[in-house]
């Protein structure tokens, strides 16, 4: 089970009809496909049917992202500036590429 956590700032910034969604974006590398994560708020009714919930928090992920995130301790935070909200995580900036290349996201390599 994942220990997906949201800071109080992220919970406060999330609107009543929204969830956090980890999307997966395919990036071609040489002869193999790799990808990267993005995190954003999404209205519940706009969630893709294949989205899977991560833990008990209102956090969902694309199936490919879910495979890489399940079981990891991830914290979602939000920085707000007026009406603009930016949701971030404590994942390394190259987390998706690391997953595709078999490098760990947790432990000493963070």
Phi and psi in degrees as a GROMACS rama.xvg file:
@    title "Ramachandran Plot"
@    xaxis  label "Phi"
@    yaxis  label "Psi"
@TYPE xy
-76.3932  147.482  UNK-2
-105.631  61.5447  UNK-3
-71.6593  124.065  UNK-4
-124.335  150.146  UNK-5
-120.783  134.619  UNK-6
-71.248  165.484  UNK-7
-63.4496  -33.7123  UNK-8
-63.2406  -39.921  UNK-9
-68.2667  -43.4514  UNK-10
-62.5053  -41.4822  UNK-11
-67.7767  -34.6012  UNK-12
-77.5023  -22.114  UNK-13
-75.8534  127.27  UNK-14
-75.7108  162.984  UNK-15
-56.7766  -36.4789  UNK-16
-97.1066  16.4875  UNK-17
-114.315  156.622  UNK-18
-132.235  166.994  UNK-19
-90.0118  135.699  UNK-20
-125.7  123.453  UNK-21
-91.7921  113.533  UNK-22
-97.8295  161.864  UNK-23
-121.235  125.561  UNK-24
-115.529  121.574  UNK-25
-73.4208  133.56  UNK-26
-128.472  121.635  UNK-27
-78.1757  132.8  UNK-28
-128.508  114.64  UNK-29
49.4336  -114.388  UNK-30
-101.936  2.83329  UNK-31
-124.593  154.799  UNK-32
-96.1304  134.242  UNK-33
-123.785  -175.578  UNK-34
-159.618  174.852  UNK-35
-139.191  156.825  UNK-36
-90.9852  151.604  UNK-37
-134.904  152.607  UNK-38
-127.612  133.705  UNK-39
-157.57  158.426  UNK-40
-78.6271  147.468  UNK-41
-146.864  137.628  UNK-42
-65.8192  140.582  UNK-43
-52.9484  -41.5164  UNK-44
-69.3578  -13.9553  UNK-45
-98.6389  1.03059  UNK-46
-61.9092  135.252  UNK-47
-61.6328  147.263  UNK-48
-59.3867  -30.6897  UNK-49
-86.3312  -1.43432  UNK-50
-61.8827  141.322  UNK-51
-119.365  137.739  UNK-52
-74.3894  143.665  UNK-53
-109.18  113.599  UNK-54
64.9488  -151.495  UNK-55
-102.1  -7.90064  UNK-56
-72.2089  160.506  UNK-57
-76.1983  60.5967  UNK-58
-125.957  129.188  UNK-59
-126.189  161.497  UNK-60
-144.112  150.317  UNK-61
-57.5598  145.166  UNK-62
-52.1193  -39.8951  UNK-63
-69.0718  -40.1749  UNK-64
-67.0053  -38.5431  UNK-65
-59.2311  -41.148  UNK-66
-56.9167  -39.936  UNK-67
-81.713  -25.6775  UNK-68
-94.6511  -24.0539  UNK-69
-58.1326  128.63  UNK-70
89.198  -8.64104  UNK-71
-91.3747  144.064  UNK-72
-80.6002  108.786  UNK-73
-125.247  136.616  UNK-74
-113.358  130.627  UNK-75
-102.744  131.839  UNK-76
-127.858  167.732  UNK-77
-140.802  137.347  UNK-78
-114.135  121.69  UNK-79
-110.029  139.056  UNK-80
-134.376  96.6976  UNK-81
67.4357  -126.518  UNK-82
-87.0401  -7.90375  UNK-83
-86.5881  131.255  UNK-84
-122.799  136.399  UNK-85
-126.406  110.916  UNK-86
-88.3857  133.715  UNK-87
-132.346  167.545  UNK-88
-130.003  171.026  UNK-89
-93.0759  14.0052  UNK-90
-71.6862  149.271  UNK-91
-62.7437  152.429  UNK-92
-61.7869  -21.0826  UNK-93
-107.904  32.3925  UNK-94
-58.0817  -44.8524  UNK-95
-63.4796  -42.8966  UNK-96
-64.1891  -40.6951  UNK-97
-59.5999  -44.267  UNK-98
-59.2331  -45.5948  UNK-99
-65.5429  -29.6783  UNK-100
-94.2159  4.15621  UNK-101
78.7253  14.7932  UNK-102
-88.5635  141.025  UNK-103
-71.0653  148.689  UNK-104
-93.7536  -24.459  UNK-105
-108.402  172.233  UNK-106
90.2511  -150.861  UNK-107
-73.4002  -12.3643  UNK-108
-92.5076  10.0781  UNK-109
